[in-house]
Amino acid sequence: MTLDGRVAVVTGASRGIGRTIAAKLAQNGASVVINYANNEADAIAAVENMKNTLFCHLNKQFRFVQIRANFLIDDTIAAFVKLAILVLNAGILRNQSLDQIAEDRVKDMSCMKSFDRSINVNVKGHLFLIQLAVPKIKEGGCVIFISSTLTAFSGIMPNYTRYATTKGAIELLSRTLAKDLGHHGITVNTVSPNRRASRLGVPEGIANVVAFIAGPDSAWVNGQNIRANGGYVV
């Protein structure tokens, strides 16, 4: 399973599952853009760590670059000329009861109670990033959403309304875009980890699934939601 010659953008890749996904794509041969919103230090650290670790283990030079979110697609093309893989991992999780959720009617969009902020980061941002990226992605490329098993979990925990709503939205967005972009030879799929996916060993399992979907062997997989949760939800 090789991604040699392909360029991947992974949003929210400076830490957590996104960072593990980026490293796995690089291990499979891709050049990787580590995307970040505000914390440049974490992004730079992620890039340096991947360079050192991968070079040490595989004795092969990989190409990494960190790029801030608001310049993402243009700067990716400037650095690598092309784009084949877009992994939409960035998101925010805020647990609130119904009476605490606020519609954003103030100028401060960073308000932690803002429902609009969750929609903007977890849904709207993904949609318009895809809109910018698609003209640069050629046939054989792919878009991969990272959702959550919570959308299918009958025992969902209280106060997950904001988060679960946004994840449900991107799962349907993935299905509709699979139809729209399939005509251009671009697949669109979703990977849904469980809520314990940050535990030791689990991020690597999620990254393996993403790497498969990003590779040539998954060309016939389109519009699917792969619930990579170890049987947590069946």
N, C-alpha and C positions, 0 to 999 in steps of 0.2 A: 504494500500500500504506500505509494509515493506521492508526495506533493511537490516534487522538484519543479522549480520554475514558476510556481504559483505564489501569489501574494495574498496574504490574509490580514484582515483588520479585525481585531478583537476589542470590543468596547468594554470598559471597566476591567482592563487587563493588568492594572498595576498591582493587584493583590487578589487573594481568594481564588475562587474557581476560575475566574477569567485569566489569571496569571498561569494557572496550571494548564488551561486549554491552549494558551499561546505557546507555552513550552512544548506541549505535545505536537502541535502543528509544525513547530520548528524542527523537532526531532524527526518528523516525517518529510522534511525537506523544504518546507515553505519559508519564504521571507515574511516576517511578522511585524505588524504595526501594533505597538502597545499604546492603546488610547487611554487618556485620562481627562478628567474634568477640571480639577483644581490642584491636586497634589502632585506636582511635577517631581518632587523628590522621590516619592514612591515609584513613579514610572521609570525614572532614571535607574533607581536601584534594581527594579525588576529586569530592565534591559541588561544591566551589567551582570546580574546574577545568572541570567540565562546564557549570556555569552560565555561566561567562565565555566559554568556547569556543563553546558552542551559541548563546548570545545574540549573540556577535560575528558568527558566520557566517550565522545564519538570521534574525537580528533578531526573534526570537520568545521569549517567556518560557516556560521550562519549570519544572516543579515537581520538586524533588529533596528527599529527606530521608535522613539516615543513621540506622539503627536497629540496636541490638545484638541478637545472635542470640536470646538467651533471652526477648526481648519481641517478637519479630518480627511475628507475625500480629496480635496485639492492638493493637500500636502502629501498624501499617499501617492497620488499620481506623479507629483513632482519628484518624489524620492525613488519610486519603483517603476513608473511609466504605466503600469497595469494593475488590475485588481481582479481577483477570482473568488475570494472567500470573504464573506461578511458575517461575523458572529456577533449577535446582539445580546451581550451579557449584562451590560450596565443596568442598574436599577436601584430603587430605594425601598426599604421595608419599614413601615411605621404601623405599629399596632395601636388602634384606638377604638373606643366604644362609639356607637352611633352619635351620641350627644356631644362627643368631642370633635368630630369631623367638621371642618369648616370649609365653606366655599371661599376661594380666594378673591376677596374684594379690596385688597390692600396692595400697595406697591411692592411690599416685601415678599417676593416669590419664594424666599427660603423658609418661610413660615412652616414649622414642622407639623402644624395642624391642617395644612392646606391640601385638600383633595386635588386641586388643580395641579399642585406640584407633583403628586404621584402620577397623574395622567400625563403631564408634560414629559417627565423623565422616563417612565416605564412604557408609554404607548406612543405619544405624539413624536417624541424624539426619534424613536425607532422608525416610524413611518416615513418621516421626512429625510432621515439619513438614507433609507433605502431608495427614496426618490432621487437623491443626489448620486447614489452609488450605481444604480442600475445601468445608466448609459455607459458606464466605464467597465461593466462586467460583461465579458463575452460569453458565447455559448459554452456550456460546460461548467459555468460558475454556480455558486450557491449562496443562499442566505439561510442562516441558522439562528432561530430565536432560542433563548434560554428562558423557560417558564418555571413552573413549580407543580409538583404532584398535588399540592393543596387544592387545585381546581377540580380534582377528582376524588378527594378524600372525604368520605362521609363523616369522619370524626374530626372535622376541621375545628381548630381551636377558636375560642371567642376573640372578637375584636380584630379579625383579619380582613374586614370588609374592604378597606382601601387597597391592600396588597393583592388580595385574591381577585378583585374586580379588574385590576390592570392586567394580571396574568391571564385571566379569561379572555380579555380583549385581544391580547397578542396571539393567543392560540387560534382564534377565529381569523385574525389578520393573516396569520401564516397560511391558513387554508385558502382564503380568497386570493392571496398573492401567488400561491402555487398555481392556480388556474391562470392568472393574468400573466405571470412571467414564464410559465412552462412553454408558451409559444416561442419564447426567445431562447429556449434551451437552458434556462436558469431554474434550478430547483429551490424550493422553500420548505423548510422543515422546522420542527420544534423539538428540543430536548428538555424533558421535565424531571429534574432531580427531586429528591425528597428534601424535607426541611433540615435534615441532618447531614446534608451533602458537604459541609465544611469539615466534617470529622476526618481523622487520620485515615488515609488510604482511599477514601471515597472520591475526592476530587479527581484522582487519576482515572477512576472508572468512568466518570462523566466525560473527561477529556478524551478517553478512548472512543466513546460513542460519537462525539463531535468530530473527531479525526476521521472516523469511518464515513460519516455523512459528507464530509468535505472532500473525500477522495473519489477516484474514478470508479471504484467498485459499487458505489451507491447511486449511480446515475439514474436508476429506475425507481429510486425512493423519492417521492415528492408529495407534499401536502400531508405529511404524517407527523404525529406527535409520539416520540419515543420516550416512554416513561421509565427512565433509568433510575430506579429507586430500590433495587435489590429485593423486590417483592413487598415493599412497604405498602403499596397500593396495587391491587391486581384487578 
